[in-house]
């Protein structure tokens, strides 16, 4: 019995050495980077200028029982140059009294200039860095990427929090694509598709989402407007997109606004009956939505049924027109962000995929879009 107690005490003693955070590091000993901006270096050897946004915990409102300062005092923005991204961050570490920590980084802003040159080398470093989260958002910025970190929004104390809320709320509403670093890495690892990223523009006091940047082989080749991006989201991800505000045919002062509520899209690959054989892709998209606004002008309908029939017809034509314009731009830049190649590779591998180079074939592949519009609610109208 005594021997058993001795073994138990020895076991408990050994377990005591396993407890505790032996490698812990206090938050105050780390310089947590919330956002990184990457611009051209402007010098021969220094390819990149890297700007980081570091919060100052003691100056954030409410911390340590203090009132905190304004958003200009709550963060520190620092810029360094380097031959590579790692070289630049090493140069930044030489200017800090704390260790850089990238585990809390949520946004990587890349200037359009850098994106058009190619971002494969940049994201290769992020892929290898274990601390970098795959859920952070890479964002392309028109102009200088550092401008995104220098905004002073009135609705948030920390600028990057404002940007995060902008993207997150747009994602929940289905109006802004949820494009993470993990999505980009997965798409560029697959030869049957091309990636796209959110595209923004920043001023001194605000940031505006202006659509998406489309890529081919890690290089930005063009961009889609918000309206074109909504068509892409409906066909690719079955997301509702934004409101459809459309002038009625033949009237200058007549408008209707459709708010999509539900989207269901099916992609079919079938023999092409119109261009002498081969295959064609047909996107069949059903949109159910509500009429949120109706300015009739001089138009009058005999019955609600006639109104519904006319609105569904005009909305169908308008949304098919928008989708065609979006597809024409994708094929012009040879960027298959629709994941059409993934479908061909999965279901038509032997009869099409192995016989064609998709990097060259996508721009000429026949694609049709057919919308079906179903109005759920028309709202109320008061007549005198």
Beta strands, then each sheet from edge to edge (+ up, - down):
strand 1: 30-40
strand 2: 48-55
strand 3: 75-82
strand 4: 99-101
strand 5: 107-111
strand 6: 137-142
strand 7: 196-202
strand 8: 207-216
strand 9: 219-224
strand 10: 244-247
strand 11: 255-271
strand 12: 279-295
strand 13: 366-377
sheet 1: 3+ 2- 1+ 4+
sheet 2: 3+ 2- 1+ 5+ 6+ 7+ 8- 9+
sheet 3: 10+ 11- 12+ 13+
end
